[in-house]
Amino acid sequence: MKELKFDFNNMLSQAVGSAHGISGKELAAFAHNINRAHKHIRQIVSSDRNRVNLSLEWVNLPFQDKQTVKNIQKLGDSIAAKFENVIFLGIGGSYLGLKAAQDALVPAYYNEFPVSRKNCPRIYFEGNNLDPLTLNVLLKNLNPKKTFVVVISKSGETTETKAAFAVVEPWLKKGAGKFYGRQVIAITDPSSGTLRRKVDKEQAKDKLSFRSLPLLKGVGGRFSEFNMGLLHLAIIGVKLGEVLYGAAEMAKRCASPVLHKNPALMYAVLQFLLYKKKHKPVAIMMPFGEALKSTADWYSQLLAESLGKKYARKIILEPDGTENWLQDLKRIVNTGRTPVPARGTNDLHSIQQNNIEGENDKTVTFIRVEKFRDDLLVPGKGDILSGKYYGRLLNLAQEACEWALVREKRPNCAIIMPQLCAYNWGELLFFFEMATAYEGEFLNVNAFDQPGVEGYKNYMYFKLRKPGLSSKIAEEIRAKPLSKDPRFII
């Protein structure tokens, strides 16, 4: 298989000038930091205890046990053979990773045409929002007897997913009958949490009810597509081995200590230097092709949640070599680039205007597919478009964007996928995950927690009077209530 490539020509000063690009001299001056970051990441991933403790176990997912993968593939195939519909309930990585895979690896309009989906089930995503309209419509129109449900939640307490399952479960029970639980799989913590307790309770009554797959320890949600996403891939007919093989090959490349042989390390270095040295805090992710738009959405979560941090990281080293990463409350950094997902060519008629002529505070990452599995020829003669394939026109538009950005001294780069296939998509995801880990090292933040996400959750829990909420959080909310002055509402 041809491998993914990273073209960073247009991030360099020779293309966009010294004020907006990185020079060889600047790379050389940063060499010590690069070596230190690479060495630290490799030390962590070489330690079983540190990988799990610091939530880097995801680096091993491409190399997971082949029999485990085979069993998940078999389970997915059996679900696909028996049911017309599958509802996936999850939020964050448990939704965005699945949606990215769905759009990238199966034909467009998958749900609408049985021939396109090769008689696999229609797939629906819920539990990722508290909007009542979509779930209402879905349950009114699906046959519960022909519908399978996969609920994904580590704790079982995530508000959006918990609420959706609270609605879906009685709907399924009423329509499918006593053994409705045989149409449910929970992907959750293997040993704790309310969803795990629900699984154990139901399995005690019926071993075929509420089957489960584990969310592995040390794997955060946004890094978990190669864990919790495998069942979804199997159900939609994707060969798991191909995705994991692509990820594994990229993992080997991203382990190299040589900067010019490690695409993820080079991506992280250039983005960090452009952010901190050239004042480029906005990260435009622009794949050229509809199928990769959801992958851009997935990356937006990966970047924002991993690197958008208030406090610097403080590393506590135990005598046995175990590391603990704490928030350094004395060092407020409020750091992290801001992701903006887009897509070509649609957004060339909107956001690209700002990319070209707005404030020069951005980097643009293009994703380019060299060969499409189903291309389309423009018919006719005598017109400049006649006889041209859509794929060629799309890539020409991407090339034209590079030219237009360079002309205005706007740094940009391109990730080049030979094909939009399972192997190359597996490469792409692992590339971004590893690049994010390296960038976290340069920023000196914990790229694997998300304390800022807890703020809205705690406020909701307080208002909903959830038992067990800490008195400290409750007191803070009471002391600083959300205040609205009617004079400022017009």
N, C-alpha and C positions, 0 to 999 in steps of 0.2 A: 504493500500500500504506500502511496505517496504521502509524505508527512506535511503537516501544517507548517507554514513559514511566517516569520515576523519581519516585516519590512519597516525599518525605522529611519530610513533616509531623511524623511521630512521632519524629524525631530531634532536634527543636527543643525549647528550654526551655518554650515556650508550651504544649507538649503534655505533657511529662514532668517539668517543673520544672527549675530552674537547676542542681541538684546532678547531674542525669543527662542533661540535654539541652544543646544548643548555642544560644546566643543570637545575635541579630544583632550585638551588640557584639563578641562573641568572633570571629565571622566577619570583621568589619571589622578587628579587631586582627591577624588572620592574613593580611590581604590581600597584604602584601608577600611573604610566603612563597609564597602561591598564584601570584602573578605570576611570581616567580622560578622556581618549579618548571615552570610552563607554558612560560616562555621557554626554559628549558634543554632540555626535551624537544623543543620545536619546532626548536631549533638542531641538536640531534643528528639528528633525522629528516630535516632538510633537507640533510645531508651524507652522500653515498654512503659515504664512507670510515668515518665514525663509526657509521652504521647497522650496517654489517657488523662493524666492530671491536668494538662494544659489544653486539652481538646484539639490535638493534632492527629488523632487516630485516623482521620480521613485520608492521610497520605498513604495508608496501606490498603484502602478500599479497592484500588485497581488490581491488587494481588490477592484478593480474598479467596478462600477455599473453593475449589472448582465444584466440589460436590454440593456445597451450599448454593452456589449459583445455579447449578443444574436443577436442584430441588425447587428453587424459586421459578425458574423457567417452566418447569413441569406444572407447578401450581397455577401460574398465569395462563398457560395453555388450557388447563382444565376449566378455569373460570370463563375464558373466552369461548370455549366450546358449548357452554351450558346457558349463558345469559346474553340477553340482547343489549342490556345497559349496565354500565358500572358507574356509580357515583363515588368520587374521591372527595373526602372531607379533610381539609388541612389548610394551613395558612403559612406565610413566610416561605421558607425553602420547601416545605411540604406541599405547597401549591406551585410556587414559581418554578421550581426545578422540573416538576411534572409537566407543567404547561409548556416550558421551553422544549422539553423532549418531544411532546406531542406535536407541536408545530413544526419542529425541525425534521423529524424522522418519519412522519407518515404523510400521505398526500393531503393537500389543501381540501377543505370541505369534507374532512374525514367522516364526520357524523352523518352527512347527507346521503352518501352514496355507498351502498353495500359492496359494490365491485371495487371501489377505491380502498376500502378498509379490509378487503378480502374476508368478509363475513366475520370480522372481529366485532366486539361490542361497541356501541356508541359510548363515548366517555363524557362525563359531566363533572365539573369542578365546583364544589360548594364549600362552605365552612371557612371561606377566606374573606368574608365581609359580613356585616350585620344588616345589610340591605335585605328587607323581607321579600322584595318583588321577585328576584330570580328563583329562590328556593320554592316559593309559592307556586310559580308557574310550572316548575319542574315536577313537583310531586303531584300536581293535578293532571299531568299528562303522561307520566310513566306508569307502567304496570308493575307493581311491587313483586309479583310472582316471577317476573322476568328481569329483575334488577338485583345486582350485587352491590354491596356497600363496603368501601375501604375507608376506615377512619384512622387518621395519622395524628398522633399527639404524644409527646414524650410523657407528660404528666397527666394528661386528660383534663387539665384545668384551663387550657387556653380558651378564652371567652368565646371567640368566633366559632371555633370548631366544636366546642362543648355545646353551644346553643344549637348549632345545626344538627348535631347527632341527637340531641334531645327531641328535635322535631322529626328527624328521619326515622329513628328507632320505632316509635309507636305506629308511624305510617307503614313501615315494613312489616311489623308484627300483625297489624290489622289486615293487611293485604295478603301476606304470605303464610300466616298461620303460626301454629305452635312452634314449629321448627325454624322460624325466621332467622334465628341466630346462625344457622348454617349458611346464610347468605351475607355474613359479615366477617371481615378480617380486620383486626386491629394491629396497626404497626405502632408499637409503643415501647416504653421502658421494660426490659425483661424481668425486673424484680420489684418495682415500686410505682406508686402513683394511682390515681383513682381509676384510670382506664385499665391498668393492669389488674386492679382488684375486681373490676367488672368482668374482665376476661376470665380470671380464676374462678369467680363465682359461677359464671355460666358454663364453664368447662366442667366444673364439678357435677353439673346436672346432665351434661351432654357433651362428650368429647369432640363431636363434630361441630359444635356451636362455638362462635366467637374464637375461631382460630387466630393465631397471632404470629407476627414476625417481629424481631427485635430491632429497636433503634439502638445502635451500638454505643457503648460508653466511649466518651472522648470524641464523639462526632457531633458537632453542632448542626442545627437545622439547615443553615445556608450552605454548609459543606457536605450535605448528606445525600445528594442525588444518587450516588453510586451505592447507597445503602437503602434508604426508604423508597427510592425511585425505581428499584429493579422490578418490583412486582408490576407496576404500571407499564414499564417497557415491555415486559413479557406479555401482558394482556393485549397490547396493541400490535404485537407481532414482531417486535424488534429482538434480534438475537443478542442476548446479554454479553456473550463472549466478545462480540465485535466492539461494543462500546467500551468494555473494560480493557480490551487489548489496546485500543487507541489511548486510553487514559494511562495505561501502564507504560507504553512507549514514550509518552510525553513526560511521565514521572522520571524516567531514566534520563531524559535530556535536561530536565529541570534540576537534577541533582549535581550537574557538572559544576566544578568550581571555576571554570573558565568562562568569563563573562560573555564572550562572543560565541560560545557554544550553548549557552543557557538562555533560551528565549524569555522565560518568565522573569529571570533575574534582570535581564536587560530592560524589559518592559517596566519593572518596578523602579529601577535606577533612574531611567529617563523621566518617568512620570513624577517621581519624587523630586528630582532636581528642577524640573520645569515648574512644579508647584512651589517649592521653597526658594529657589534662586531666581526664577523668571516670572513669578506671580501668576501662575495658571491654576487656580483652584477648581475650575469647572471641567468635568470630564464628560465629553459627549461620546456616547457609544452608538455608532451608526452602522449596523449591518446593511448590506445591500441585498435585499430579498425579504419578502414577507415572512418566510419561514423562520427567520432568525430574530424577528422583533421580540418575541418572548424570551429569547436568550439574553437580549439586551436588558429586558426587565429584570431577569434573574441576576445579571451582573450588577444592576443598580442596587439591589438589596445586598449583594455580597460586599460591594465597596462601601456603601453607606453605613451598614451595620457593623462592619469589621473595623473600619478606620475612622469613623466619625466619633471621636472621643473627647471628653472634657479633661480627663486627667492623664498625665504621663504614667508609664508603667514603672513599678518598683519591683525588682527581682530579689526574692529572698531565696538564698541557696542553703539547703539543708546539708548536714554532714555527709549523708549518703548520696549526695549529688542530685537529689530531687529539687526541682525549682517550683516556687510558688510565685505567681504574678499578682501583685496587689495594685490598687489604685494609689498613686502617690498624691495624697490630698493636699500636699504643699506645692504641687506643680500643676497648675491649671494651664492646659495647652489649647483646648478647643480647636482641635485639628481634624483634618480629613478632607479630601476632595469631594466635591458635590457631583454626583452622577446625573446625567440627563440621557435617558434612552430615546433613540430616534430610529428612523429607517429611511434608506434610500430606495427608490427615488422620491417617494411621497414627500418627505420632509425637506427636500431640496427647494420646495415651494413654500417653506415656512421658516423653520429654525435656521436653515442654511443662510438666510439673509443676515441673521445676527452673527452667525459663525464668521461670515466674510467681512461684515462692516461694523458689527457691534464692538464692544470692548474686547481687546485682545487678552482675554483672561482664561482661555480655554485650550485644551488639547482635544483633538478629534481622533477617535479610533474607529477605523473602518474595518468591517469584516467583508471579505470578497470571496465569492465562490467561483472557482475557475470553470467548473463543468457542472451543468444542471442535469438531473436525472431525466427530466422531461422538458425539452426546449421547444420553442415555438417560433416558426418562421413567418415573417411579415410578407404577405403575398404582394403581387403586382409588379409593375415595372415603371421606371422613369422617376420615381420618388427617392429621396435620399435614404428612406427607411426600407424600401423594397429589397427583398432578398436578404435582409439582415435577420439574424436570430435574436430573440429577446435577450438571451444570456449575454451575447456580445454587446448589445445596446446597454444593458445594465452595467456591465464592466467598463464600458466606455464612459458612462455617466460617473462612475466611481473615480476613474482616472481623471476626468475633467474636474471633479471636486478637489482632488489633490492639487491639480495645477492652479485652480482658483485660490485655494488656501495658501499655497506657497507664494503665489504672486503678491498676496497681502501679508506675507511673513507670519502666517498662522501655523504653528506646529501641528502635525498630524502623522499618523502611522497607519499601517494596514496589516491585518491578520489575514493571511491567504490560505483558504481551505481548498484543496484540490477538488473535492466533491462534498456535497452535503449528504454525508452517509454516517452510519453509526460509529465507524472508526474515527473519522475526522472530528465528529461532534464530541466524542469522548476525549480526544486530544484537547479540543477547545476549552471544555469545562475545567479540565485539570490545569491547563495553562493559566487560566484566570485565578483559580484557587491558589496556586503556588505563587503567582505574582502578588496576590493580596497578602499572603503570608510574609513575603520578602519586604513589601512596602511597609507592613506593620513594624518590622524590625527597624527600618530606617526612621520611622516616626517615633519609635520607642513607645508604642501603645500596645495594649492587649487586643490583638485582632480577633480574638475568639470568644469574647463576652459581649454583652449588649445591655449594660445597666440603664442606658437612656430609654430603652423600650419599656422598662418597668414602670416609668412615671405614669403613663396613661392607664396602665393596668391597675396600679395601686389606687388611683383616684376612682376608677370604676368599682373596684372591690370595696372601697370605703363607702361609696354611694349605695352599693348593693348590699352592704352590711355583711360581707363575707366573713365567716368565723376565722379566727386565727391571724388576721391582719395585725402586724406589729403595732404596738401602742405608739412607737416613735413616729411611724408614718401617719397614723390616724391623727396624732397631735399636730403634726406639721400641716395637714390639710385643714384642720379646724382653725389653726392659728393664721393661715394664709388662704382664706377661701377665694374662689374665683368671684371677682366683683364686677358688676356691670352698671355703669351710670347711664340712665335713659337719655341724658342730654347728648350722648355720643352714639345714639342709634337713630338714624334718619331714614 
